[in-house]
Amino acid sequence: MKARYLLGVIVCGFLVACSPNKTTEQQAERLLTTARDLEMELEDLPKAITRYAEIVAKFPDTKAAKKAEGRQAQLVKAQSMLTGTLPEDQDSLVAFYEQTASVAPGYFALLKKLGIIYSNQTHFSAPSAVKTRFVNMKDYTVEVWEAQDKLWQTYAFRPQPADRLWQDNLCRQAVDVAEMLIRPEFSDYDRASDVIQRGLHYGNSEDVRSKAKVVAAFCAFRKAKKENLQEGIKLAKEALGYEFLEDEDRVRAYHVIGLCYTYLHQDSGEMADLDAAIKALNECVNIDSGRSDVRELLKSLRQTREKLPS
């Protein structure tokens, strides 16, 4: 009797697990995914709205239907706004796209439109800010990046090529902005650190992330606290672990490691820190012998090492 009872419980559990309600919910969720695929291009907006309406009609009283109903309403609002004539000047166009994006958060086709504009703006303004040393232009560049970052926080990235491409685009943009901020003209290291950390949050491919890690390592070094120096070493070593890291970034990574270990040695007096600094700076000049600043530091550290017992 006990065995029959247990068998009955197992059978009932199996039937519940495979109940029509659960199957229906799964079907609705799968259809919901296909609807989201239709949000990738503006010309597919009518199809996306229709697909969400199909989910509501075909799978009522499901969680997916509730999501679809809400998303359909958002996209209908966006469609009504996009139907009219678009503004011709860029500032008005940006404001228009931002307003439209606010009624349909995370609408990929629109995020791309805005994202390209934001990327182009920082690509121009970042080097211009360094060249002119205009603080207002520097601040403008950061504001554009922050608008870009805020925009994409509404989007749930998926493991597909278009999403990965934009994740890397965002990381590259963060690198450009952070590089501007760490230049001697501004030396805004805390702000640069915040920007590059957001970039690393987005970055997908190893080559893009490795370059970002070199910049992040330099920002960590500039904070000069022990835990920051150790973080700088860690990030730079991770970047160097990428086989195809460009020589320019490889030099910067070794330089940061050498600087971090130099500061650590000054605090600790540990021979191991001094030796690690010398080793990293040796690697640096082996790649680029023209770095006079590195060669001067390396010479000083070697002289210090010679005065110490082996």
PANU-697259 format. One record per residue: residue number from 1; x, z, y of N, C-alpha, C, O, CB in turn. Coordinates in pm, whole numbers. Each point is the difference from the previous one (the first is absolute). Glycine has a CB too. Layout:
    k     nxx     nzz     nyy    caxx    cazz    cayy     cxx     czz     cyy     oxx     ozz     oyy    cbxx    cbzz    cbyy
  NUM       X       Z       Y       X       Z       Y       X       Z       Y       X       Z       Y       X       Z       Y
...
This chain:
    k     nxx     nzz     nyy    caxx    cazz    cayy     cxx     czz     cyy     oxx     ozz     oyy    cbxx    cbzz    cbyy
    1      83       0    -121     -83       0     121      87       0     126     -27     -72      96    -154     194    -222
    2     283     -42     124      87       9     116      69    -134      27      13     -42     115      23     286    -162
    3       7    -312     -61      65    -130      15     -96    -102      57      37     -81      84     113     136    -274
    4    -278     -51     142     -99     -95      52     -26      25     148     -18     -93      78     -87      78    -307
    5     102     142     266     -26      37     140     112     -54      90     -26     -57     106     -97     266    -181
    6     248    -190      30     113     -48      78      -1    -152      11      33     -56     105      98     255    -179
    7    -168    -266     -36      -7    -145       2    -106     -47     100      20     -98      72      55      91    -312
    8    -185      78     242    -108     -35      95      44      16     142     -32     -84      85    -134     153    -252
    9     240      38     196      51      22     136      94    -112      42      -5     -48     113     -17     296    -147
   10     110    -291     -59      95    -107      29     -73    -130      28      34     -72      95     137     185    -239
   11    -271    -144      60     -76    -124      18     -74       0     133      -1    -100      72     -25      81    -321
   12     -35     133     282     -72      11     127      95     -18     119     -32     -66      98    -135     220    -207
   13     285     -93      96      99     -12     107      43    -144      18      19     -46     113      58     277    -160
   14     -61    -303     -64      39    -140       7    -108     -83      66      29     -88      82     108     117    -288
   15    -263      -1     171    -111     -75      58     -11      23     150     -31     -92      76     -89     107    -295
   16     145     111     262      -4      31     142     110     -74      74     -20     -56     108     -78     281    -158
   17     219    -224     -13     114     -67      63     -24    -149      17      50     -62      94     100     234    -194
   18    -227    -230       8     -26    -143       3    -141     -30      49     -55    -107     -29     217      77    -157
   19    -219     122     259    -137     -15      47     -11    -116      97      97     -38      65    -134     283     -95
   20     -84    -304      39     -20    -111      93      35      34     144      49     -86      73    -226       7    -223
   21     152     205     192      29      39     138     148     -15      32      38     -50     106    -230     209    -113
   22     276    -113     -88     145      -9      23      45    -144       0      83     -40      82     -52     264    -189
   23     -85    -303      15      35    -142      -7     -41     -72     128      76     -82      54    -102      87    -304
   24     -92      25     298     -50     -61     123      90      34     119      30     -85      82    -263      96    -172
   25     275     114      97      88      43     110     133     -75      -6      53     -41     103    -161     269    -104
   26     161    -245    -120     126     -72     -16     -14    -146      42      88     -55      66     -25     210    -253
   27    -175    -217     149     -24    -139      38     -10     -12     153      53     -94      60    -171      54    -280
   28      50     135     280     -17      -2     146     135      17      70      26     -65     101    -258     159    -125
   29     316      -7     -28     132      22      59      87    -125     -11      75     -33      92     -93     276    -147
   30       6    -312     -59      78    -124     -17     -45    -106     101      83     -71      58     -54     122    -303
   31    -158     -59     266     -53     -96      97      40      39     142      21     -85      86    -214      36    -240
   32     204     180     177      42      49     130     144     -44      30      34     -31     115    -188     230    -140
   33     235    -202     -78     139     -46      16       4    -147      40      81     -40      84      -6     210    -253
   34    -161    -250     108      -2    -143      35     -50     -21     143      41     -94      67     -80      37    -309
   35     -48     145     287     -48      -9     138     114      28      97      13     -65     103    -244     136    -176
   36     312      27      39     113      33      86     100    -116       4      66     -22     102     -97     267    -153
   37      43    -317     -60      88    -118      -1     -44    -103     103      82     -78      49     -35     119    -291
   38    -175     -43     273     -53     -97      96      21      43     145     -39     -71      93    -130       7    -263
   39     232     180     189      30      48     135     138     -44      49      43      37     108    -191     158    -152
   40     216    -275     -36     138     -37      33       9    -105     109      98      -4      74     -38      59    -306
   41    -162    -142     244       3    -108      99    -130       1      81    -107      29     -54     257    -166     -96
   42    -140     104     278    -117       1      88    -107     -99     -46    -120      29      11     268      37     177
   43    -106    -182    -241     -98     -99     -41     -84      43    -120    -105     -58     -28     258    -114     116
   44    -105     275    -159     -76      51    -115     -92     116      37     -62      60     -88     250    -131     -57
   45    -198     102     273     -84     113      42    -146     -15     -44     -56      98     -51     208     -69     246
   46    -216    -145    -179    -139     -13     -48     -12      24    -151     -97      60     -46      55    -224     231
   47     141     117    -261      -1      22    -145      12     148     -33     -66      50     -91     169    -277      57
   48     -19     297     109      17     144     -24    -130      75      26     -39      87     -77     282    -105     140
   49    -310     -16      46    -127      65      34    -103     -26    -110     -74      90     -41     124    -115     287
   50     -55    -100    -293     -94     -36    -108      32      75    -128     -91      46     -70      63    -272     171
   51     156     240    -132      40      70    -124     -40     147       6     -48      56     -99     240    -217      70
   52    -171     224     143     -40     140      13    -152      14     -13     -49      97     -59     248     -54     208
   53    -274    -139     -95    -146       3     -13     -42     -14    -146     -96      63     -44      73    -162     275
   54      96      17    -306     -28     -19    -144      18     132     -76     -79      33     -88     153    -274     103
   55      29     314      19      27     128     -68    -114      97      26     -46      69     -91     295    -105     112
   56    -295      42     105    -110      89      36    -127     -37     -77     -71      87     -49     170     -56     277
   57    -125    -161    -239    -122     -45     -67       8      14    -152     -99      35     -64      63    -193     251
   58     152     129    -242      15      -3    -146      25     138     -61     -40      27    -113     128    -257     136
   59     -22     318      53      36     131     -55     -48     113      93      81      79      47     120    -183    -161
   60    -330     112     139     -51     108      86      27     137     -61      15      12    -121    -193    -168     206
   61     183     257      -2      19     139     -44     135      25     -65      17      97     -74    -261     -85      41
   62     343     -99      61     137      26     -46      86      36     121     -34     -30     114       7    -131    -311
   63     138     226     167      93      35     108      55    -126      66      20      -6     121      41     219    -241
   64     -37    -315      36      53    -126      53     -99     -66      95      40     -59     100      92      30    -310
   65    -261      40     180    -103     -59      86      -2      69     137     -18     -65     103    -119       7    -307
   66     157     189     203       3      73     128     120     -45      84     -11     -18     121    -104     216    -231
   67     229    -214      43     119     -49      71     -25    -141      53      33     -31     114     116     174    -261
   68    -207    -226      62     -25    -140      38     -96      -9     118      19     -83      89      21      15    -326
   69    -140     151     237     -99      -2     107      64      35     134     -25     -65     102    -154     127    -268
   70     263      41     164      68      40     122      98    -106      48      10     -28     120     -35     264    -188
   71      98    -294     -28      99    -102      38     -69    -127      49      47     -64      94     114     158    -263
   72    -270    -129     108     -75    -118      44     -44      15     146      10     -93      80     -89      55    -317
   73      30     155     270     -47      26     136     116     -13     100     -17     -55     109    -163     208    -198
   74     297    -103      51     117      -9      88      41    -145      22      28     -41     113      48     266    -194
   75     -74    -303     -28      43    -138      11    -101     -87      75      38     -95      68      87     125    -281
   76    -252       3     201    -102     -73      75      22      21     150     -15     -94      78    -150     120    -269
   77     200      96     231      30      28     141     122     -79      46       2     -58     108    -102     288    -132
   78     202    -230     -62     122     -74      34     -29    -149      11      51     -68      90      87     243    -207
   79    -220    -226      27     -34    -142       2     -73     -38     129      27    -105      58     -41     108    -308
   80     -76      81     293     -75     -29     123      92      -3     121     -23     -75      95    -180     181    -195
   81     308     -23      97      95       3     112      94    -121      -4      40     -51     104     -53     302    -104
   82      47    -296    -120      96    -110     -15     -65    -137      16      70    -101      11      62     246    -161
   83    -263    -149     152     -71    -128       8      16     -66     136      -1    -123      10    -161     210    -176
   84     176      -7     270      10     -55     136     135     -62      28      86     -10     -88    -248     180     161
   85     180    -212      51     126     -60      43     106     108      19     -26     103      63    -100    -290      50
   86     244     163    -168     108      97      10      66      -6     137       9    -108      59      29      90    -307
   87       7     131     299      72       1     129     126     -86      -9      60     -12    -106    -149     243     156
   88     128    -290      61     116     -90       0     131      73      27     101     -31     -64    -252    -150     140
   89     152     277      17     126      70      28      23     108    -105     -94      59     -54      69    -105     301
   90     153      73    -275      37      86    -112     -47     144      17     -46      60     -97     241    -206      60
   91    -184     202     156     -42     139      20    -148      18     -32     -40      97     -65     217     -71     241
   92    -258    -122    -129    -144       7     -28     -28     -21    -147     -91      61     -57      43    -143     288
   93     127      -6    -294     -18     -27    -143      33     124     -82     -71      32     -95     126    -274     132
   94      53     310      -1      39     124     -70    -111     104      13     -39      63     -99     283    -111     142
   95    -294      66      78    -107      98      23    -124     -37     -81     -68      88     -55     156     -43     285
   96    -117    -174    -237    -117     -46     -76      18      27    -149     -91      50     -66      50    -228     240
   97     159     144    -227      27      24    -143      -1     150     -32     -50      41    -105     188    -252      97
   98     -84     291      98       1     145     -22    -142      55      -6     -32      83     -84     253     -67     201
   99    -306     -64     -27    -139      44       1     -72     -43    -128     -77      77     -58      76     -91     309
  100      26    -108    -294     -62     -51    -123      50      77    -123     -77      33     -89      56    -261     195
  101     151     257    -107      58      75    -113     -58     141      -8      -6      58    -109     215    -191     130
  102    -251     187      92     -54     136       1    -136       9     -69     -39     106     -48     162     -65     260
  103    -197    -154    -219    -131       3     -66      12     -31    -148     -92      27     -78     -15     -96     293
  104     222      11    -255      23     -29    -142     142      43     -37      86     -85     -22    -250    -110      28
  105     187     327     -12     135      50     -28      56     -55    -131     -70     -10    -101      13     217     226
  106     185    -242    -121      65     -47    -121     -35    -142     -41      26     -40    -113     -25     272      43
  107     -61    -310     162     -34    -139     -31     128     -82       9      49     -29     109    -287      55     -19
  108     292     -63    -205     136     -56     -11      18    -125      85     102     -14      68     -88     107    -297
  109    -111    -184     227      13    -125      75      22      25     148      76     -71      65    -222     -40    -232
  110      81     212     220      13      34     141     129      78      26      64     -15     104    -314      18     -82
  111     287      82    -119     125      75      14     119     -96      10      94      24      76    -194     169    -204
  112      94    -301      50     107    -100       7      10     -61     139     109     -15      54    -142     -34    -297
  113     -82      14     299      -1     -63     133      66      92     102      88     -41      76    -299     -84    -135
  114     168     251      59      56      96      94     145      33     -34      85      12      89    -314      84     -54
  115     256     -83    -163     134      36     -44     105    -100      43     110      38      40    -212      75    -233
  116      68    -242     187      93    -104      42      27      11     149     115     -13      44    -198    -137    -227
  117     -21     174     261      17      15     145      90     119      31      92     -10      81    -318     -93     -42
  118     198     218    -102      81     120      23     146     -23     -39      91      40      72    -295     102    -112
  119     225    -207     -74     137     -26     -47      75     -89      98     115      26      32    -192      -3    -269
  120      11    -127     284      63     -90      96      33      71     130     104     -26      61    -228    -165    -163
  121      37     281     144      24      74     125     124      87     -10      83      -1      91    -329       0     -46
  122     260      76    -155     118      86     -14     126     -81     -25     109      41      40    -256     141    -128
  123     133    -297      20     116     -85     -25      60     -49     132     121     -18      11    -220     -55    -232
  124      14      53     320      47     -43     132      42     120      86     105      -3      65    -256    -197     -81
  125      69     304      17      21     109      95     115      93     -38      65      55      89    -305     -68     -38
  126     268      31    -181     107      92     -41     137     -45      52      67      79      66    -200     -22    -271
  127     176    -181     177     130     -41      56       0     -11     152     102      23      64     -61    -146    -276
  128    -156      89     269      -9      -8     147      18     138      63      63      13     105    -216    -211    -126
  129      97     301     -46      15     136      52     146      43      -1      47      64      94    -278     -10    -176
  130     303     -89     -26     142      35      -9      80     -74     106      87      58      65    -113     -16    -312
  131      -4    -171     264      75     -82      95     -21      46     144      95       7      79    -115    -200    -237
  132    -104     224     192     -33      38     137      14     150      27      12      43     114    -165    -237    -108
  133     152     274    -116       3     145       7    -124      58      72       5     109      56     245    -121     -57
  134    -357     -62      -2    -123      45      63     -72      99     -92     -41     -35    -111      21    -184     235
  135       7     341     -79     -67     104     -79    -146     -36     -25     -54      25    -107     210     147     202
  136    -219    -232       6    -141     -38     -16     -18    -101    -113     -99       6     -73      63      36     317
  137     130    -134    -257     -10     -99    -108      27      65    -135     -62     -35    -100     134    -145     259
  138      20     276    -159      24      74    -125    -127      73     -43     -40      -7    -116     283      36     177
  139    -306      39      34    -124      74     -31    -112     -95     -43     -78      33     -89     145     144     254
  140     -73    -292    -102    -100    -100     -37      21     -45    -144     -96     -13     -76      81     -63     316
  141     140      53    -278      32     -43    -137     -44     104    -102     -56     -34    -104     251     -97     192
  142    -170     256     -57     -42     108     -91    -152       8      -7     -57      21    -107     268     108     160
  143    -277    -147      60    -147       4       2     -60    -111     -86    -100      21     -69     109      79     299
  144      52    -217    -226     -49    -112     -83      19      34    -147     -89     -24     -82     146    -142     264
  145      60     223    -215      22      40    -139    -102     105     -45     -53      -8    -110     298     -42     138
  146    -272     147      57     -96     105     -35    -140     -58     -19     -75      47     -85     213     119     213
  147    -173    -267     -47    -129     -67     -18      -4     -73    -134    -101       1     -70      78     -27     320
  148     135     -37    -285      10     -70    -129     -14     100    -116     -75     -23     -94     223    -153     199
  149     -75     284     -96      -3     103    -104    -142      56     -17     -49      14    -112     290      43     162
  150    -304     -26      60    -137      54      -3     -97    -101     -61     -90      37     -75     142     102     278
  151     -32    -265    -170     -86    -107     -52       4      -5    -152    -104      -6     -65     142    -125     275
  152      83     134    -267      15     -17    -145     -27     127     -79     -11      -3    -122     177    -173     170
  153    -176     288      21     -39     123     -70    -144      -6     -48     -41      80     -84     204      46     223
  154    -241    -221     -87    -139     -16     -44      -9     -83    -127    -108     -15     -57      33      34     294
  155     188     -73    -282      -1     -93    -113      62      64    -124     105      64       7     -91    -257     153
  156     -82     175    -274      52      50    -128      75    -113     -68     -61     -92     -54    -129     259      31
  157     322    -161      25      81    -106     -58     -19      -7    -151     -18     101     -68     185     -73     253
  158    -163    -151    -235     -13     -23    -143     127     -70     -52      71     -63      78    -324      48     -57
  159     282      26    -151     120     -64     -56     -19    -150     -19     -12     -48    -112      68     262      -3
  160     -59    -288     226     -15    -145      -4      90     -61     107      36      68      96    -275     -50    -183
  161     277    -145      71     100     -61      88     -29      11     149      89      34      78     -45    -189    -263
  162    -167     127     227     -32       3     143      20     140      58      48      14     112    -212    -200    -147
  163     127     288     -41      16     137      47     148      39       5      44      63      96    -269      -5    -192
  164     299     -96      -7     144      32      -3      72     -67     117      90      59      61     -99     -36    -312
  165     -31    -145     282      60     -72     112     -20      77     129      93      13      80    -132    -232    -197
  166     -82     270     139     -27      71     124      65     138       3      37      50     106    -250    -174     -88
  167     226     186    -134      72     127      -4     144     -20      46      53      82      76    -201      -2    -265
  168     211    -188     143     137     -28      41       7     -42     146      95      35      71     -42    -103    -304
  169    -152      -7     280      -4     -38     141      -4     124      90      69       6     102    -187    -218    -163
  170      38     309      22     -12     123      79     131      78      -2      39      59     101    -284     -51    -153
  171     311      -7     -62     128      71      -9     104     -68      87      78      67      68    -134       7    -302
  172      58    -207     234      95     -74      86     -27      28     147      94      16      79     -77    -197    -253
  173    -143     186     211     -34      28     139      47     140      40      51      21     110    -251    -174    -128
  174     183     248     -73      46     137      27     152       3      17      51      74      85    -245      17    -216
  175     265    -170      53     146      -9      14      37     -52     138      89      55      65     -66     -94    -313
  176     -90     -66     292      28     -57     133     -20     103     111      81      11      91    -150    -237    -177
  177     -40     300      77     -31      99     103      99     117      -6      48      47     103    -292    -112    -113
  178     273     112    -110      95     111     -15     140     -40      46      69      79      64    -205       8    -255
  179     177    -210     159     131     -49      44       9       1     153     104      33      56     -86    -176    -264
  180    -127     106     273      -4       5     146      19     143      50      76      24      94    -228    -225     -92
  181      84     293     -65       1     139      46     134      70     -19      35      89      78    -276     -80    -131
  182     319     -50     -50     127      67     -25     116     -63      76     113      50      -5    -199      11    -219
  183      59    -168     294     105     -62      81      45      97     110     -81      80      48     -12    -311     -97
  184     222     224      90      50      91     104     -80      -4     130      -3      97      76     227    -126    -175
  185    -291     -86     123     -79     -12     122    -114     102       4     -46      37     108     104    -279    -100
  186    -103     287    -127    -114      92      -6      29     128     -79     -40     108      42    -109    -306     -23
  187     218     186    -132      38     115     -83    -118      94     -28      13     122       7     216    -138      89
  188    -342     -44    -128    -122      78     -27     -13      18    -152     -82     -65     -65     -33     -24     277
  189     198     179    -267      14      10    -145    -121      63     -69     -37     -42    -109     281      58     144
  190    -305      82      26    -117      63     -61    -115     -99     -14     -66      -8    -103     137     229     199
  191     -92    -296      10    -107    -100      -3      33    -109    -101     -88     -47     -73      33      96     314
  192     181     -89    -244      43    -103     -95     -20      47    -143     -41     -77     -87     209      -6     253
  193    -140     211    -191     -17      56    -134    -147      -6     -43     -30     -34    -114     227     185     153
  194    -286    -118      52    -144      -5     -32     -43    -143     -33     -76     -22     -95      36     218     247
  195      89    -291     -75     -37    -140     -21      51     -50    -134     -75     -63     -76      79      25     323
  196     123      65    -277      58     -55    -123     -57      66    -125      -7     -62    -106     216      12     234
  197    -250     175    -117     -64      65    -114    -134     -65     -31     -38     -15    -116     152     230     175
  198    -187    -255      45    -125     -74     -21      31    -136     -63     -74     -48     -86     -34     165     283
  199     217    -178    -153      39    -128     -59      29      12    -148     -41     -85     -79     134      17     299
  200     -22     173    -257      30      24    -142    -127      28     -79      -9     -33    -118     234     122     181
  201    -323     -29       2    -129      24     -64     -64    -132     -42     -63      -9    -105      32     219     241
  202      49    -313     -54     -60    -130     -28      86     -85     -93     -52     -64     -91     -59      74     313
  203     242     -10    -200      90     -94     -67     -22      -8    -150     -20     101     -67     183     -55     244
  204    -158    -168    -230     -25     -21    -143     124     -52     -74      40      58    -100    -279    -104     156
  205     298     -62      -5     113     -60     -71     129      78      27      15      64     104    -126    -288     -90
  206     203     217    -110     122      80       8      90     -44     115      65      84      63     -78     -48    -310
  207      18    -167     276      88     -45     107     -46      51     137      82      40      82     -29    -244    -218
  208    -184     202     158     -54      48     128      15     151      11      38      52     106    -201    -243    -103
  209     134     262    -110      11     146       2     146      45      16      27     100      66    -232     -86    -211
  210     297     -88      86     141      39       9      50      -9     143      72      88      47     -36    -169    -282
  211     -73     -26     305      40     -13     140     -60     113      83      66      56      87     -49    -307    -114
  212    -144     283       0     -66     109      72      68     134     -28       9      85      89    -226    -212    -100
  213     265     145    -110      66     126     -35     132      17      75      39     112      31    -146    -123    -257
  214     175     -99     254     123       8      79     -31      54     139      70      86      52      31    -279    -182
  215    -208     140     190     -41      46     133     -45     146      -6      34      80      87    -102    -315     -24
  216      -9     268    -166     -47     139     -16     116      96     -20      -4     113      48    -209    -199    -148
  217     318      41      30     118      84     -22      70      30     132      44     112      24     -15    -211    -253
  218     -20      -2     315      63      20     131     -82      98      85      57      85      69      40    -317     -79
  219    -228     220       4     -87      93      75      20     143     -50       3      94      79    -171    -278     -42
  220     180     199    -169      20     133     -58     134      58      45       9     118      33    -149    -183    -232
  221     243     -19     200     132      45      45      -5      51     144      62     102      32      46    -266    -187
  222    -180      95     240      -5      35     142     -70     134      24      18      61     105     -19    -304     -52
  223     -79     289    -149     -64     131      17      99     113     -23     -19     111      50    -198    -210    -124
  224     325      70      -1     121      83     -10     -17     136     -69      96      76      -8     -29    -187     212
  225    -187     142    -254     -14     124     -78      46     -27    -144      -1    -114     -45    -192     193     192
  226     232      27    -217      56     -17    -133     -95     -74     -93      40     -91     -72      89     300     105
  227    -258    -170     -29     -94     -66     -90     -22    -146      39     -27     -83     -86     -85     303      48
  228     126    -250     167     -13    -139      46     121     -82     -43     -14    -116     -39    -123     193     235
  229     254     -16    -189     122     -69     -42      -6     -34    -149      39    -110     -41      91     230     221
  230    -176     -27    -258     -13     -24    -144    -104    -109     -29      16     -81     -91      50     319      47
  231    -173    -237     123    -102    -104     -15      56    -136      40     -31    -102     -62    -149     272     107
  232     263    -172      60      63    -124      42      89     -59    -109      -1    -120     -24      -7     201     259
  233      85       5    -299      86     -44    -111     -85     -56    -114      31    -105     -55     142     277     117
  234    -278    -102     -95     -88     -42    -110     -61    -138      29       0     -88     -86     -52     330      35
  235      -1    -260     172     -63    -127      36     102    -114       0     -29    -109     -51    -140     233     189
  236     286    -100     -83     103    -104       6      46     -39    -141      22    -118     -27      52     204     252
  237     -59      12    -313      41     -30    -137    -109     -79     -73      29     -91     -78     111     300      74
  238    -265    -175      31    -110     -75     -61       3    -145      47     -23     -92     -79    -115     302      66
  239     165    -230     141       8    -136      54     115     -77     -65     -15    -117     -33     -82     197     251
  240     210     -15    -235     117     -64     -61     -24     -33    -147      69     -84     -58      77     207     219
  241    -244     -57    -220     -34     -28    -140     -65    -135     -19     -12     -49    -112     -14     291      79
  242     -16    -305     144     -60    -133      -8     112    -103      -1      77     -10      95    -287      88      25
  243     218    -153    -226     113     -91     -24      18    -104     111     112     -37      33    -150      70    -277
  244     -73     -78     301       7    -110      96     -10      46     146     -35     -79      87     -65     -65    -262
  245     131     270     201       2      49     137     106     -78      79     113     -14     -45    -190     246     -30
  246      39    -281     193      92     -80      80     120      84      43     -10     121      16    -182    -262      63
  247     305      73     -61     124      69      36     -14      84     127      52     111       8      75    -295    -118
  248    -197     130     208     -18      74     125     -69     134     -24      39     102      57     -51    -319      67
  249     -91     217    -208     -71     124     -32      83      89     -92      -8     122       6    -211    -241      21
  250     298      56    -113      88      77     -89     104      77      83      29     116     -28     -62    -285    -157
  251      87     103     286      97      66      89     -66     118      71      57     109       9      65    -329      25
  252    -242     198      16     -72     106      71     -29     118     -93       9     116      40    -111    -288     114
  253      66     142    -277     -31     106     -96     123      84     -31      -7     123       0    -174    -266     -99
  254     294      78      72     123      74     -27      43      80     123      50     112     -12      20    -288    -154
  255     -89     118     284      36      69     123     -83     129      16      54     105      33       8    -325      72
  256    -191     209    -129     -87     117      10      42     108    -100       5     118      33    -194    -266      43
  257     220     105    -198      45      97    -102     127      70      47      14     121     -12    -118    -261    -172
  258     197      61     238     125      58      50     -25      98     114      61     107       4      57    -315     -71
  259    -205     172     158     -32      89     113     -67     128     -47      34     110      46     -57    -311     101
  260     -70     187    -238     -71     119     -51      95      96     -69      -6     121      22    -201    -258     -50
  261     295      83     -57      95      86     -71     102      62      97      48     111     -21     -76    -253    -186
  262      59      68     314      91      55     102     -62     123      66      67     102      17      28    -332      24
  263    -220     219      -4     -69     114      61     -14     116     -99      16     116      37    -140    -274     111
  264      94     125    -272     -13     105    -103     134      72     -19       4     122     -17    -186    -254     -98
  265     292      55     117     133      61     -16      32      92     118      59     106     -18      17    -307    -112
  266    -116     160     250      25      83     117     -69     135     -11      51     101      49     -28    -309      89
  267    -139     210    -202     -73     125     -17      47      80    -121       9     122       5    -204    -231     103
  268     225      39    -216      30      69    -126     149      21     -24      40      98     -64    -246    -197     -26
  269     288       7     142     144       7     -29      32     -42    -141     114      13     -45     -95     169     209
  270    -119    -232    -236      19     -39    -140      82    -129     -10     -27     -98      69    -191     208    -129
  271     320    -106     -27      85    -116     -22     -81    -117     -56      28    -115      32     167     266     -70
  272    -293    -120     -43     -79    -105     -63     -76     -82     105     -14    -122     -14     -10     265    -192
  273     -23     -77     311     -70     -71     107      95     -92      76     -36    -112      35    -124     303     -15
  274     280    -143       5     100     -80      71      39    -122     -83       8    -111      52      78     318      63
  275     -62    -186    -243      37    -111     -88    -114    -103     -10      25    -121      -4     125     277    -126
  276    -273    -107     126    -115     -92      -8     -12     -82     128     -35    -118      -4     -83     279    -149
  277     147     -98     267      -5     -71     128     105    -111       3     -28    -113      39     -56     322      75
  278     207    -174    -156     110     -98      -1     -33    -116     -94      25    -116      33     141     300      19
  279    -219    -152    -167     -34    -104     -99    -104     -96      57      14    -122     -14      38     282    -173
  280    -156    -107     250    -106     -85      54      52     -88     114     -34    -118       9    -135     292     -73
  281     253    -117     151      52     -77     112     101    -105     -47      12    -105      62     -47     303      87
  282     106    -170    -257      88    -100     -60     -80    -122     -46      39    -114      23     119     295     -96
  283    -272    -152       9     -88    -109     -46     -50     -81     120     -13    -122      -6     -58     259    -194
  284      45     -66     307     -51     -64     123     102    -100      55     -35    -115      27    -100     322      25
  285     260    -165     -35     102     -89      59      43    -107     -99      50    -105      41      29     293     103
  286     -96    -164    -273      30    -104     -99     -93    -120      15      38    -114     -25      45     290    -133
  287    -205    -147     200     -98    -108      20      17     -61     138      -5    -122      15    -157     236    -170
  288     183     -30     256      14     -48     139     118      72      66     -15     111      51    -235    -159     -36
  289     365     -17     -18     121      62      56       1       2     152      87      61      61      36    -135    -264
  290    -220       7     264      -5      -7     145     -67     117      68      -7       5     122       5    -245    -150
  291     -48     336     -51     -67     116      59     104     100      49      44      87     -76    -244    -121     -75
  292     238      24     277     105      87      54     -44     146       4      82      90     -20       2    -281     157
  293    -214     216    -111     -49     137       4      12      67    -136      32     119     -10    -190    -183     192
  294     132     -13    -287      10      53    -136     147      25     -35      34     103     -59    -245    -226      -9
  295     298      28     104     142      16     -32      61     121      71      85      68     -56     -70    -315      23
  296     -59     274     157      51     116      74     -44     131     -67      80      93     -13     -85    -228     226
  297    -121     141    -255     -49     121     -67      71      17    -133      38     111     -37    -262    -136     150
  298     240     -84    -186      67       6    -129     145      49      15      48      80     -80    -195    -267      -3
  299     214     138     185     138      44      27       6     150      27      88      70     -51     -34    -297     143
  300    -148     275     -13      -5     143      33     -25      85    -124      62     104     -19    -145    -162     249
  301     -10      12    -315     -33      76    -122     117       0     -98      25     100     -67    -267    -159      98
  302     313     -51     -40     116      -6     -89     109      96      48      65      66     -81    -118    -307      26
  303      72     248     185     100      94      55     -40     144     -30      84      84     -33     -28    -248     215
  304    -185     193    -170     -50     134     -34      26      29    -146      41     111     -36    -217    -128     213
  305     151     -83    -261      16      17    -147     146      26     -36      28      81     -88    -226    -234      49
  306     291      85     107     141      15     -30      52     140      31      96      46     -61     -68    -288     109
  307     -93     308      46      43     135      38     -52     108     -95      44     115       4     -39    -192     231
  308     -99      38    -320     -60      96     -94      65      -9    -135      50    -106     -39    -265      90     161
  309     216     128    -197      57      -3    -135     -85     -86     -92    -122      -8      15     220     236      20
  310     -33    -292    -130     -72     -87     -94     -89      82     -92     -68     -56     -86     255    -109      94
